[in-house]
Amino acid sequence: MVNTEKDLEQQFTSINTSIQRVNIPPPQPFFKTFKSSLKETFFPDDPFRQFKNQSPSKKFVLGLQYFLPILEWAPRYTFQFFKADLIAGITIASLAIPQGISYAKLANLPPIFGLYSSFVPPLVYAMMGSSRDLAVGTVAVASLLTASMLGKEVNASKNPTLYLQLAFTATFFAGVFQAALGFLRLGFIVDFLSHATIVGFMAGAATVVCLQQLKGILGLQHFTHDTDLVSVMRSVFGQTHQWRWESAVLGCCFLFLLILTRHISKKRPNLFWISAMAPLTSVILGSLLVYFTHADMHGVEVIGELKKGLNPPSYSDLAFGSPHLMTAIKTGIITGVIALAEGIAVGRSFAMFKNYNIDGNKEMIAFGMMNIAGSCTSCYLTTGPFSRSAVNYNAGCKTAVSNIIMATAVMITLLFLTPLFYYTPLVVLSSIIISAMLGLIDYGAAFHLWNLDKFDFVVCMSAYFGVVFGSVEIGLVIAVSVSMLRVLLFVTRPKTSVLGKIPKSMTYRSVDQYSVASRVPGVLILHVDAPIYFTNASYLRERISRWIDEEEDNLKSSGETTLQYVILDMGAVGNIDTSGISMLEEVKKHTDRRALKLVLANPGSEVIMKLHKSKLIEGIGPEWIHLKVGEAVEACNFMLHSYKSASGPWPTKTKSETQDNNV
């Protein structure tokens, strides 16, 4: 006996009532929902958890320990830790002193300010930083950025006092910006600098820095202030008659020595100290060579006199009333972001090796406070450079006390040893910079990006060529722009795929990924792999329509069962906005016009709540919203085969669609 339409409806209703339905979460007060969203956005690490159920005095102590981590680990500090930190601190000091002098020259600042910047900031970081391995100091990229951005406004040679004031002011605003990001829990902003962006940007900056050092290697008196490859090459080859062979030979010899020692340390990690001591050794050998051969009389430039004494205060030099204030602010923000990205990435890398965690927001506060303190004590921008931190890690440091040891060594140098640097040739400093920069050009990472993700490789190369052929700022803007373009592409063009059934299972997967997955006759199952927002709603509407057209064309050409159901798997749709709701309403109208039934599977709590509030559940029918794709397919197959056997017309509206909309 042929089943009547009423019987089929009753059977279908009976099946649906036996299946666990998708629940609509209970309504939450607006304030509670808003509070939860704020917490997930700004406090994903739940920093207030440690304060729960604590006495007021304990909360005060925990608060101090949060902002001054040294108070937390200092009581547990042992003599064994001190011995390890002492060795590590002395080792990184041997690297920090020559690098500090070199990078100050790169920033167009007097060399002594490189030593100043290796004294106060490490002391501040030792108290406030959460990394055990980060070694604080100046870095080449920030130095180059300072020189290129401030140099466009003020000539460091013609107006050194104003230039110095702007450098301190830029450092102050960099610190304020960094600390503000930490206090406001906005550390995720730095994440917009992707790994590919940083790889390309650092490699480009390293190339530019190396090119700039040709001035010191060749002993040139005049050199271009532009950083792009064309300008530098024009400046180098336009002054071939002024090249100094003495300087070039000396520079190449020391560069070979530095590269050789680094190669040895890479091959034999236990000999890391050879590479760490090489810069200071080069400074000593170069100074002795110039002193005994009087090379300074034959075209080899030397540092000259360095002022004795500790950092003089510079808070009165902050140029808040300068007409160039906006340039200083812009320089501070850009260099601050780069310094944060490098420092936090380095800190997290070494923390992962030692299996401990560092708080990114606390690191931002620590970086910000040390740069604010540094700007008031004759320092320019500092962060945690990779080379110095790697030496610190390999030297066996246990805590941030290694930074205190390094700062103490720099203090002794400032008080007593600065006259010894009088005969240090500038060409040795150029060799030290080039050697350090070659380590930032990561060919392996670029090849890895090419093999793994071509778009990331394009981002990397965009940053690199933007820096090399444009400027550091242009390269950074290009890299961030291309990265943002990728984010927009991910958001506006989400992946959609057709699902099929894996044999001998109730699992449904992409037919493109799994060749064994078979499509369900008469049913099109689509998976949407992203939240549905105003940015992608129109695209998804058109894409779903196109999937339907393609499926109907394929079924027509093969003579198979006509399409009757469209199932949207919404398991990956974490959220949906009003534009997304409107898109689903339009898809529902589109399927109705084509005599198709729209079915939803696995909607999340946020999605089902908004579907309920918008009355879209009532339009689709609560019985056509299922927990799993498999259950949705079973329901569709039941109706498809039942009505096919009944040879009756497809009902435009079932009885259950008129019932209450409890899902």
Secondary structure, DSSP 4 states (H G I P E B T S, - for coil): -PPPHHHHHHHHHHHHHTSPPPPPPPP--HHHHHHHHHHHHH-TT-TTGGGTT--HHHHHHHHHHHH-THHHHGGG--HHHHHHHHHHHHHHHHHHHHHHHHHHHHTTS-THHHHHTTTHHHHHHHHH---SS---B--HHHHHHHHHHHHTTS-TTT-HHHHHHHHHHHHHHHHHHHHHHHHTT-GGGGGGS-HHHHHHHHHHHHHHHHHHTHHHHHT-S---S--SHHHHHHHHHTTGGG--HHHHHHHHHHHHHHHHHHHHHHH-GGGHHHHHHHHHHHHHHHHHHHHHHTGGGGT--B------SSPPP-GGG--TT-TTHHHHHHHHHHHHHHHHHHHHHHHHHHHHHTT----HHHHHHHHHHHHHHHHTTT----B--HHHHHHHHHTT--STHHHHHHHHHHHHIIIIIGGGGTT-BHHHHHHHHHHHHHTT--HHHHHHHHHH-HHHHHHHHHHHHHHHHT-HHHHHHHHHHHHHHHHHHHHHS--EEEEEEPTTSS-EEETTT-TT-BPPTTEEEEEE-S-B-TTTHHHHHHHHHHHHHHHHHHHHHHT-PPP-EEEEE-TT---B-HHHHHHHHHHHHHHHHTT-EEEEE---HHHHHHHHHTTHHHHH-GGGEESSHHHHHHHHHHHHHHHHHHTPPPPSS-GGGGS----
